[in-house]
Amino acid sequence: MSEQISGVVDSVDDLDPAEFFNTRRDQVVLAVKITPVFGSLDLGLVMAVVDAANDAGFALVREQPLRDEWLLCVFDAYEDQD
């Protein structure tokens, strides 16, 4: 069974692609904050997390809102192409 990592990303400063997305993992589950100020929706942080995941070889496979301020994101590692 492969290692799975879960975490919380409140801001871009909390995003450490090397820690979250590495070759030892097949799946990563992150809670990404989507309402940083006064209840306004901001998907900029989600875009940064998805871009970091894609650069590291992970794809967003599922997402689900959690309350009004979080988006749960599940990333799977790309399949090796032989």
C-alpha positions as CSV (number, residue, x, y, z in Angstrom):
1,M,0.0,0.0,0.0
2,S,1.3,3.4,-0.9
3,E,1.7,6.3,1.5
4,Q,-1.1,8.9,1.7
5,I,-0.7,12.5,3.0
6,S,-3.3,14.9,4.2
7,G,-2.9,18.5,5.0
8,V,-4.4,22.0,5.3
9,V,-3.4,24.9,3.0
10,D,-4.5,28.3,4.4
11,S,-2.3,30.4,2.2
12,V,0.3,30.2,-0.5
13,D,2.9,30.3,2.3
14,D,1.5,26.9,3.6
15,L,2.0,25.3,0.2
16,D,5.2,23.2,0.1
17,P,5.0,21.1,-3.1
18,A,8.1,19.1,-2.1
19,E,6.4,18.1,1.2
20,F,2.9,17.3,-0.2
21,F,3.6,16.0,-3.7
22,N,6.5,13.6,-4.0
23,T,7.2,10.3,-5.7
24,R,6.6,8.1,-2.6
25,R,3.0,9.0,-2.6
26,D,0.1,7.8,-4.8
27,Q,-2.5,10.1,-3.3
28,V,-2.7,13.4,-1.5
29,V,-5.8,14.9,0.3
30,L,-5.7,18.6,1.0
31,A,-8.1,21.1,2.5
32,V,-7.7,24.4,0.7
33,K,-9.1,27.6,2.0
34,I,-11.4,29.3,-0.5
35,T,-12.8,32.2,1.5
36,P,-9.9,34.2,2.9
37,V,-11.6,37.6,3.5
38,F,-15.2,38.6,4.3
39,G,-16.7,35.5,2.8
40,S,-15.6,36.3,-0.7
41,L,-14.8,33.3,-2.9
42,D,-11.1,33.3,-4.0
43,L,-10.0,30.4,-6.1
44,G,-6.4,31.7,-6.6
45,L,-5.1,29.5,-3.8
46,V,-6.8,26.4,-5.3
47,M,-5.3,27.3,-8.7
48,A,-1.8,27.5,-7.1
49,V,-2.3,24.1,-5.4
50,V,-3.5,22.4,-8.6
51,D,-0.7,23.9,-10.6
52,A,1.9,22.7,-8.0
53,A,0.3,19.2,-8.1
54,N,0.3,19.1,-11.9
55,D,4.0,20.1,-12.0
56,A,4.8,17.3,-9.5
57,G,2.9,14.7,-11.5
58,F,-0.4,14.6,-9.6
59,A,-3.9,15.2,-11.0
60,L,-7.0,16.6,-9.2
61,V,-9.4,13.7,-9.2
62,R,-12.1,14.8,-6.7
63,E,-13.1,17.9,-4.8
64,Q,-15.9,18.7,-2.4
65,P,-16.8,21.8,-0.5
66,L,-16.5,21.6,3.3
67,R,-18.6,24.2,5.1
68,D,-18.3,27.5,3.4
69,E,-14.6,28.1,3.6
70,W,-12.8,25.0,2.5
71,L,-12.5,22.8,-0.6
72,L,-11.3,19.2,0.0
73,C,-9.1,18.2,-2.9
74,V,-7.9,14.6,-3.7
75,F,-4.9,14.3,-6.0
76,D,-3.7,11.0,-7.5
77,A,-0.3,10.5,-9.0
78,Y,-0.1,10.1,-12.7
79,E,0.1,6.6,-14.0
80,D,3.5,5.7,-15.4
81,Q,3.4,5.4,-19.1
82,D,5.4,2.4,-20.4
